[in-house]
Amino acid sequence: MDVHTPADWVFRNAERDPDAPALQFGDGVVTYHQLADEVVRRAQTITGRAIGAVESVRVRHDLSSIVDVLAHQHVGTCVMPYAHDRNAAVDTNPGAVVCFATSGSTGPPRLVPLSMANLRAAVVASRSRLGTGEKDRWLLTLPLHHVGGMSVLWRSFEAGGSAVVTPFGHGIFEAIERSAPTVASWVPTMVHRILDTGAGALDGIRVNLVGGARIGAGLRNRLRAERIAVVPTYGMTEASSQIATHTPGSPDSLDGTAGEPLEGVSVTISEPDERGFGRVAVDGPQVFGGYLGGDPRIGPFISNDLGRLTSSGRLEVLGRVDDIVVTGGENVSLGAVADAVHETGLVSDAAIVGVHDPEWGTAVCAMVATSVDPTDIADRIRASNAPHMVPKRWMKVDAIPLLPNGKHDLNAVRAAFDAK
């Protein structure tokens, strides 16, 4: 059958193997036949929507949310998923099936429409790199109002696999033990917290994708020491998720890079400096056509991420361009400072931000989850790094504030220092 929306992947699987599991919630399993029936029933209640109308749909880790998204797409609307605050009404976009607000970890979100052609290219490229298929069970813990979470459903439905749906929290270990997922997608903060409370949870998962932020040197060293295999990956909403990913089982996957670009994805570096670092630019069939309400994209999409291609063709990403601050006349990478903090081995998590300061211009500030005095951390960093690599201000907390997608909420961290 022709596939025009993600719902059509569900209908196709319901025809091929109706009793195959599509979703699992706790001990309950929803087959493709049952899911298809639910989507059709919900679609019959949706009326008065113009083709391409952008419809805000509230999503959680539950069956009704997934059915609601699929049903709206089935009747021709472009779904804009949200978790808490409903997105403002926007114009129609007939070419899109889903629209995401970017994470807003460092600034206001922008609206990214994605077409079915984008999604199809993305899942095919991902499957080619990861080797996933209909026998895989994807663990879905990432939020559905971000591309990282929704893409788990796309990859699973396209292949005819199943998704184990559970929010990240104390019940995650029970969910892993009960459902034995074969593929999971994490952000580094999640991996830190899993290792702190039960490292064995990752051992039985064949592919542990880790993306959404750079894997710092401290976490890489910990993963090596505990011999835990992960698959670093780099992606963005504007490219329907994955852009570059290591091959599962690669012996040097913890080399600090995100791996090679996926098949069909072009990655170049815009205006590289003497070390080869510049803005990461991407092109290919999975890359969006331009922000909603903005001009159409012409040529590669030039991101705000700073990276370079290594001699082996792998993509190394330092962080966002605005991750580089000038403090006391020195250019400092906040990501490099975070690495230095983690390398001390004295923190379980850390978030580094730059805050305006009358003396330094920008003061490098560190919010740390630790049991020791931050001065001990500063002394250890100072022993093997340049002075400007040592944060000027520290804040000790029990846990770093997070966005719903699991990334550090840098705006909240910065506000905490501004208020101090």
C-alpha positions, 0 to 999 in steps of 0.5 A, a space after each residue: 500500500 502507498 504510505 502517505 503518513 506514519 499511520 499508513 505504516 501502522 495500517 500496512 503492518 496490520 494487514 501483514 501481521 495483525 497480531 504482531 505487537 506494536 506498542 507495550 505499556 507496562 504488562 499490556 500489549 497493543 497489536 498492530 490490528 488493535 492500534 489500526 482500529 483505534 486510529 480509524 475510530 479516532 479519525 472518524 471523530 476529527 472533523 472540520 480540519 483543512 488539509 495541512 492545518 497545523 493542529 496542536 496535540 497534547 502528548 504523553 507516554 500513553 496510548 491515547 496520545 499516540 493514537 491521537 497523533 496518528 489519527 490527525 495525520 491520517 485525516 491530513 492535518 500537520 500535528 504539532 505535539 506539545 507536553 504542557 504549554 499549547 503552541 500558538 496557532 500558525 498557518 497551514 502547511 500542506 506539505 508537512 505531517 508533523 511540526 516540532 518546536 525546537 528544544 529551546 535549551 538556550 533560546 526561544 523555540 522555532 517551528 520545524 515542519 517535516 514532510 513524510 518524505 523527510 521522515 521516510 528518508 530518516 528512518 531508512 538511513 537510520 535502519 541502514 546504519 543501526 541494522 534494526 528491523 521488525 524483531 526489534 523492541 525500541 525503548 521509548 523514554 524520550 518525550 514525544 513532543 520532541 523529534 527524538 521521542 517521536 522518531 522512535 515510533 517512526 523507526 519502529 512502525 516503518 520496520 514493523 517492530 514494537 515500542 516499549 513506551 515508558 517515561 524515564 524515571 524510577 520505573 525504568 529498570 522494571 520496564 527494561 527487565 520486563 520487556 527486554 528492549 533491544 534498542 534504546 535512545 538516551 541523552 547523556 544525562 540519562 546515562 549518568 543517572 542509570 550508571 549511578 543507580 544500576 549500570 547493569 540495566 544497559 547491558 542487555 540492550 543491543 543498541 544504546 543510542 546516546 545523543 542530544 548532547 555531547 558525551 563528555 570525557 568524564 562519561 566516556 571514561 566511565 563507560 570505558 571503565 565499566 565496559 558498557 557499549 554505547 552508540 554515540 549519535 548526533 542529530 537535530 530536529 531540522 534533519 528529522 533526528 539522526 545525522 551522524 552515528 557510529 556503527 554498533 559494535 565499533 571498537 572505537 565508538 568512544 573516540 569523542 566523535 558522533 561517527 560518520 554521516 548516515 547514508 544520503 546525508 551530506 555534512 559539510 563545515 561552514 567557514 572552518 577555522 585553522 583547526 577545521 571547526 565551523 558551523 555544521 551544515 547538513 543537506 539531504 532528503 531528510 532535512 526540512 525545507 525551512 522554518 514555519 512562517 519563514 523563507 524556504 531553505 535554499 542550499 544546506 541548512 547551516 546549524 548553530 552547532 560547532 564541529 569538524 570532520 576528522 580525517 576518517 570522515 567522522 563528525 566531531 561536535 563541540 557544542 553550539 556556537 554560543 557555547 563559546 564565551 569570552 572571559 577575561 579576554 580568553 575564548 573558552 568552550 563551555 563544553 570543554 569546561 564541562 569535560 574538565 569538571 567531569 574528569 575530576 571524578 567528583 561530580 555526578 552531573 554538571 551544567 556550565 553556563 556563561 553569566 554577564 559579569 562586570 569584571 570578567 565580561 562573562 563569568 564561567 559558572 558551574 552548577 554541580 551535583 556532587 557530595 564534595 565542596 566545589 573548591 575541591 573540584 576547582 583545585 583539581 581542575 586548576 592542577 592540570 588546566 589553564 586558569 581560564 578553564 576553572 569556573 569563577 562561580 559554583 553552585 552545589 545542587 542535588 540535581 541539575 534542572 532538566 528540560 522535558 527531553 532530558 537535556 539540561 535546562 540552561 536557561 534555568 541554570 543561568 537564571 539561578 546564577 543571576 538570582 544568586 
